[in-house]
């Protein structure tokens, strides 16, 4: 299945093409791939993060479907 993956802020350095930037990348994964599987594939650090699938909050256990848009952000803070 094909999904679109966007990594934001310092996480963009983990883009598999090595180019960085927050532009989404098209990636192909097997059916029944979870958000956590993609995070592991990308080698993201094991730390808090904010994850959205198709604009909705998602957990690492959430299964992805063909055509999904996955966005991963580091924790957001501010005032």
SULURFEN-V772781 format. One record per residue. N is the residue number from 0. SS is DSSP state (helix for helix, strand for strand, loop for the rest). OMEGA is omega as a letter, one per 30 degrees, with the letter a starting at -180 (* if undefined). Layout:
{{N,SS,OMEGA} {N,SS,OMEGA}}
This chain:
{{0,loop,a} {1,strand,l} {2,strand,l} {3,strand,a} {4,strand,l} {5,strand,l} {6,strand,a} {7,loop,a} {8,helix,a} {9,helix,l} {10,helix,a} {11,helix,l} {12,helix,l} {13,helix,l} {14,loop,a} {15,loop,l} {16,loop,l} {17,loop,a} {18,loop,a} {19,loop,a} {20,loop,a} {21,loop,l} {22,loop,a} {23,loop,l} {24,strand,l} {25,strand,l} {26,strand,a} {27,strand,l} {28,loop,l} {29,loop,l} {30,loop,a} {31,loop,l} {32,loop,l} {33,strand,l} {34,helix,l} {35,helix,l} {36,helix,l} {37,helix,l} {38,helix,l} {39,helix,l} {40,helix,a} {41,helix,a} {42,loop,l} {43,loop,l} {44,loop,l} {45,loop,a} {46,loop,a} {47,loop,l} {48,strand,l} {49,strand,a} {50,strand,l} {51,strand,l} {52,strand,a} {53,loop,l} {54,loop,l} {55,strand,a} {56,strand,a} {57,loop,l} {58,loop,l} {59,loop,a} {60,loop,a} {61,loop,l} {62,strand,l} {63,loop,l} {64,loop,l} {65,loop,l} {66,loop,l} {67,loop,l} {68,strand,a} {69,strand,l} {70,strand,a} {71,strand,a} {72,strand,l} {73,strand,l} {74,loop,a} {75,loop,l} {76,loop,l} {77,loop,a} {78,loop,*}}
